[in-house]
Amino acid sequence: MTRRPRSPAARPLAFSFARTWAVLAKEFTQMRRDRITFAMMLAFPIVQLLLFGYAINADPRRLPTAVLDQDRSAFSRSIVQALANTGYFAIDRSARSPQELDRLMATGQAQFTVTIPPDFSRRLVRHDRPQILVEADASDPTATSGGLAALAQLPGLALAHDLKGPLAGPQAPPPFEAVVHRRYNPEGLSTYNVVPGLLGVVLSMTLVMMTALGVTREVERGTMETLLSTPVRPLEVMIGKLAPYVLVGLVQTAVVLTLARGLFGVPMLGGWAALATGVFLFIVGSLALGFLISTAATNQRQAMQLSIFYIMPSLLLSGFMFPFRGMPGWAQAIGSAMPITPFLRIVRGALLKGHGFAEMGSSLLALAAIVLAVSALAVLRYRRTLD
């Protein structure tokens, strides 16, 4: 029985460098055409290296501090100078009343406040061990931990060059006491800071990405071409596409807040009207940002890449993972331009501090301005054709 000869197509081909080179050249050509993906591959590690190397600081220093010096003596001035010498306190405000101190901390202008009572010097020379009050905004325990730790050495060192006689002896107890009051988070629980911030993270990751992928998917499937052939205007398309996702964002908000209270015991002190306004603005801003990303992406892969490229720096520069005031000025400027940064201040201010429109007006205005700018840019970038 004779075997039929195998056809040339069925014969196994030997390895060919020429064919391999052809496939390799094809991939490089495809990579060159997909400029967004190629740019992301180069830019992403550089951005991450710069952020972690220069912007991220888990031990922030020179935090804004307001002082109410009611004693106005050489001793009180030495204490204030000793606080500044620790490197953790930037004495940049001098208050005139306890009410002003409260306002500065409530509005976020001061991370620490220091009160020196009017009878401090008199009690000091009488060996009565007077007290000074140091209040810290402990809504972010990481930001204040270094400064509070430095206060432990303050009573023994602040007046070392001012006291004479028995008070300065080697066995003498510290001449005064620094009483620490952690406001908004007395127990210093990081959960109270992280869990409310997760609301912004969840909304960003889902709404930005869902919108960017959804619009880009329509372009790939050709349904966008049908929509573009109608007399519908860009703003009308944007509102019609984003409105259903607003409801999704509101449901996500309700779920996160319910779990935050039920599982983690996060305090919810009020400010509901301001919080609701901030949530609505942030949802609209996140959806508009996803719509804007879709105008720059030609396919779903690029939309996913651009969404991640936005989400990762926003987590690092918003104050969610690392103290915002620990970053250099240029990093704070970039972070302030992202909608999640003022939104986190609104959420934490409402839940942990019970703040309303009066205290969070600047954050709400900043968020509204960012949302308006992103929405306008998205409408301008909206493609009227698929050229």
N, C-alpha and C positions, 0 to 999 in steps of 0.2 A: 504494500500500500504506500503510495507516494504522498508526501506532504506538499501541500500547496505553498508556494513562496509567500512570505509575509509582505504586505504592501509597505512602501516606504513610510507612509504615515503612521503605521503601527510599530515600526521599529523604534526602540529607545534611542533617544538622541544623546550624544556625548555632550558633556558640559562645554559651553561656548562662552568665552569672555566677550565676544562681540554682542551676543544676545543680552548678556548681563549688563553690559555697558549701555545698551539701548534702553533697557528698563530703568537703569540708574539716571540716564539723561532725561527720560520722560518724567521721573519723579522730581528732579530738580526744576524742570520746566513748570510742572504743576505747582511746586512750592513758590516759584517766582511769581506765578500768576496770583496765587492766594497771598496777597501782601499782608492782610490783616493777621493771618495765622503766623506768618513768618516774623512779623513785627512783635507779636505777642511772645513768641518763643525767645526773642532776644530781650524784650523789655521786662518781662515778668521777673526773671531772676535778679536783674539790676535793681528794679524797684524794691523787691523784697530785701535785698542786701542793704540798700540805702535806708529803708525804714527801720530795720532791726539794728543797723549799725549806728545810725545817727539820731533817729526820732524817738525810739522806744527807750523809756527810762522808768524802771520799777521803783526807784528811790528818788522821787522828786524833791528838789530843794528850792529855797527862796520862794516859798509859798506866801501869797498876800496875807498880811497880818495887820489888824487894826488894834490900836492901843488906846485905852481910856485911863490916863494917868491923873488920878485925883489927888495924889500926894505932891507931885512936882518937886521932888527933892533930889539931892545928889544920889541917894540910894535908889530911887525909882529910875533915874536915868541910867544908872549902872546896870540895873536889871534889863532894861530895854536894850541896851547895847550888848549885853551878854546873850540875849535872845538872838540878836542879829548875827553875832559871832558864831553861833552854832551852824549857820549856813542853811538852816531849814526855814527860817522866818525872815520875810522881807517886810520890814516895818514901813509900810507905804501910806498909812492913814492914821490920823490922830482924831479920835472921836471926842465929842463934847458931852455925851450922855449915854446911859445904857440903852436907850431907845435907838440911838444912832448905830450902836454896835449891833443890835438885833437886826436892823434894816440892812446893814452891810453884809451880814452873814446870810440873811434870807434871800437877798438878791444875788448871792454868789460872788460878791466883790471881795469878800474876805474868807479865807480858809480857816484862819484862827483869829480869835479876839482875846485880848489880855486886859484885865481890869485890875488896877492897883488902887486899893482903898485910900481914903484921905488920911487915915490915922496910921498909915504904914510905918512911917519913920518913928513916930512916938512909941508905938508898940515895939518896934525893933530895938530901940535903945533901952527899953524896959524889960528886955528878955522875954517878951510875951509870944514870940514866934508868930508874927503876923502871917496872913495868907494872901496870896494873889490868885485870881481866878483866870484860868486859861480854858477857853471854850473852843472846841474843834468841830468843824463840819465833818462828821464821821459817816456821812452817807456813802463816801468812798473810803473804806478803812485803809486801803493800800496807800492812798495819797497822804494820810495823816500819821501813819504808823511811825515813820522816821522822826518827825517832829515831836511826837509824844514821847518817844524813847529818849530823845535828847533832853527833855524836861527833867528827867530823873537826876541829872547831874547839876541842874541849874542852881538849886538852893545852896549847894556847897561851894560853888565857884563864882557866882555872879558878884558877890560882895567881898571877895578875898582881899582886894586892895583898898576897900573902904572901911572895914571894921578894924578896930583897935581894942586892945585889952582882952578881957575874958571871952568876949564873943569870938575872937579870932584864934583862940587857943587850939592846939591840935586835937584835944579831946572834946571840944565844944560841939554840941549838936548843930545841925544846919540852922542858920539864923531865921529862916522863914520857910514857908511851905507853899508849894505850887499845887493848887487844887485843880484837877482836870475834869472837865465836863464834856463828854462826847454827845453832841446834839444830833438828833435825827436817827441815830443808831447807837444807843448807849452800850450795847453788848459788842459792838464792833463786828457784826456778822457780815461776811462777804456775800452771803446769799441775798441780803436786802439790797445790795448794789447790783449783783449780777442778774438776778431773776427779772426785775423790771426792765433792765437793759435788753433782755432777750426778746422783748416785744418788738423793739426796733430791728433786731437781727432777723427774726422770723419774717416780719413783713418785708424787709428788704430782699431776703433770699427768695421768697416765694413770688412776690408781686413783680419785682423787676425782671426776674428770669421768666416767669410765666408770660408776661406781656411781650417781652423780646422774642421768645420762641414762638408764641402764638401768631404774631404778625408776620414773622419771617416764614413760618410754615405756610401761610396763605400765599405768600409770594412764590414759594417753591411749587405749590400745588396748582397755581394758576388762578385761584379764586380772586386774588387781589386785582388781577387784570380786569375781571368782570366788574369789580367794584369801581375801578378807576374809569371805566367807560360810562359810568353814570354821572349825573350832575352834582353828586354829593361833594361838598367842600371839605378841605382837610380838617378843619376844626370839628365838623359834624362827624367825620369818620373817627376822629380821635375820641370824642365824647361817647359815641355809640359803642366803640370797642372797649373802652375802659370802664364804663358804668357797671357792667356785671361784676367786674373784679373788685369794685368798691365794696359790694356786699360780702364778697369772700374775705376781704381784709377786715371788715367789721366782725365777722364770725370768728376769725382767727384771734382778734383782739379780745373778744369775750372769753374764748377758751383759755388763752394765756393768762388773763387776769384771774379767772376762776381757779385755775390750777396753782397760780402763784399764792393765792390766799389759802386755798384748801390744803395744799401739800407742803408749802414752805412757810406759811404763816407770815407772809410779807404784809406789813401794815399798810392800810389804805386810809389815809387821814383826810382825804377830801380833794378839793380842787377839781371836781368832776367836770364842770363846764369847760375849764381851761384844758383839761386832759382830753375831752371829747373833741374840742377844736383842733388840738395838736394831732390827735389820731387821724382825723379826717384829712387835714392838710398833708400829713406824712403819707397816707395811703395814696392820695392823688399825686403827690410828688414822685412816689416810687413807681406808680403806673406810667406817669409821663416820662420818667427816666427810662423805663423799659421800652416805651414807644420810641424814644430817641435812639436807643441802642439799635432797635430794629431798622431804623433808617440808614444806619451805617453798615449793617451786616447783609451779606448776600445769601447766606444760608443759615441753617439752624446751628451748625457747628460754630460759626463765627459769632452768632448771637450768644451762645453759651460761653464762649471764651471772653467776649467783651463784658458779659454780666459778671463773671468771676473776677475779671480784672478790676471792676469797680467795687465789688463786694469785699474783697480781701483788704485793700487799703482802708476802706471805710470802717472795718472792724478794728483796725490797728490805730487809726487816727481820730476816732470819734470819742475815745474815753471809755469804751466798753471793756476792753481787755487790759488797758494800761492807763494810768492816771493822765488826764488830759494836760494838766498843768506841769507835768514832768517833761513834756516835749519842748523842743526849741521853738522859737517864734515862727519860723517858716512852716514847720509841721502843723502848728496850731492854726495858721492861716489856711492851709490846705484842708485841714479837718473841719474848720468852721464853714467852708464852702459846701460841705456835704450835708444833705438834709438830715441824716441820722444824728449828727452832733447836737443841734438844738432840740431835736426830738427826745433824745435821751435825757437832757436837762428837764424837759417838760414832764416826762414820765416820772422820773425820780423826784422832782419837785412836788408833783401832785400826790404821789403815793406816800413818800417818806416824810414830806414836810407839810403837806396840806396846803400848798401854795395855790393861789388863783391867778386871775388876770393881772392883778397889781404887781405881784412879784415876778411873774413870768412873761410880762408883756414884751420884753426885748427878745426873748427866745422865740415867742410866737411870731413876732414881726420878722425875725431873721428867717424862720422856716417858711413863712408866707412869701418872702422875697425870693428864696431859692426855688420854691415850687413854681412861682410865676415865671422866673427866668427859664427853667427847664421846660415848662409847658410851651412857652413861646418859641423856644429853639426847636422843640419837637415838631411843632406845626410848620415852622419855616423849612425844616429839613424833610418834611413829608414829600414823598415822590408822587408827582402827578402822572408820571409815565414810568414804564419799566425799562427805559433805555439804559 
